[in-house]
Amino acid sequence: MLVKVAEWLTGVKSNILNWFDYKISSEKLEAFNGKIRKLLKNTCVLRDEEYLFLRIQNLMYTKT
């Protein structure tokens, strides 16, 4: 079991260390995805794709 964990850590080492170099996390992206999920749930079905795209663009500027 310990060998498997060590092999996995060796494989993702560069990804883990990148955070210390660039301080980039995916928290903002995950929050935006949550807003999109909430929008889709609240609107049930949006058949017009252009309107859906505009609503998603509008989400970028909301603070809630």
C-alpha positions as semicolon CSV with decimal commas, in nm:
position;residue;x (nm);y (nm);z (nm)
1;M;0,000;0,000;0,000
2;L;0,278;0,241;0,090
3;V;0,457;0,167;-0,237
4;K;0,142;0,254;-0,436
5;V;0,108;0,585;-0,252
6;A;0,476;0,665;-0,313
7;E;0,439;0,589;-0,686
8;W;0,128;0,807;-0,707
9;L;0,301;1,096;-0,527
10;T;0,597;1,067;-0,763
11;G;0,359;1,097;-1,058
12;V;0,178;1,407;-0,930
13;K;0,478;1,573;-0,764
14;S;0,514;1,841;-1,032
15;N;0,143;1,930;-1,008
16;I;0,163;1,965;-0,632
17;L;0,478;2,175;-0,647
18;N;0,330;2,405;-0,914
19;W;0,096;2,549;-0,650
20;F;0,392;2,681;-0,454
21;D;0,537;2,847;-0,765
22;Y;0,221;3,002;-0,911
23;K;-0,035;3,007;-0,624
24;I;-0,315;2,911;-0,862
25;S;-0,601;2,704;-0,725
26;S;-0,924;2,591;-0,881
27;E;-1,151;2,739;-0,613
28;K;-1,281;3,023;-0,832
29;L;-1,348;2,785;-1,118
30;E;-1,535;2,545;-0,888
31;A;-1,742;2,833;-0,749
32;F;-1,835;2,943;-1,102
33;N;-1,929;2,585;-1,195
34;G;-2,152;2,579;-0,887
35;K;-2,325;2,897;-1,007
36;I;-2,386;2,740;-1,347
37;R;-2,529;2,424;-1,185
38;K;-2,757;2,638;-0,968
39;L;-2,871;2,837;-1,273
40;L;-2,954;2,522;-1,466
41;K;-3,140;2,375;-1,169
42;N;-3,346;2,689;-1,110
43;T;-3,439;2,740;-1,473
44;C;-3,523;2,373;-1,531
45;V;-3,491;2,373;-1,909
46;L;-3,360;2,655;-2,124
47;R;-3,422;2,563;-2,484
48;D;-3,260;2,870;-2,635
49;E;-2,883;2,812;-2,624
50;E;-2,802;3,175;-2,699
51;Y;-3,009;3,292;-2,401
52;L;-2,841;3,032;-2,179
53;F;-2,500;3,157;-2,294
54;L;-2,599;3,515;-2,209
55;R;-2,720;3,409;-1,864
56;I;-2,391;3,229;-1,798
57;Q;-2,198;3,539;-1,910
58;N;-2,408;3,745;-1,672
59;L;-2,309;3,514;-1,384
60;M;-1,950;3,634;-1,411
61;Y;-2,055;3,979;-1,293
62;T;-2,280;3,881;-1,003
63;K;-2,149;3,881;-0,648
64;T;-2,381;3,618;-0,498
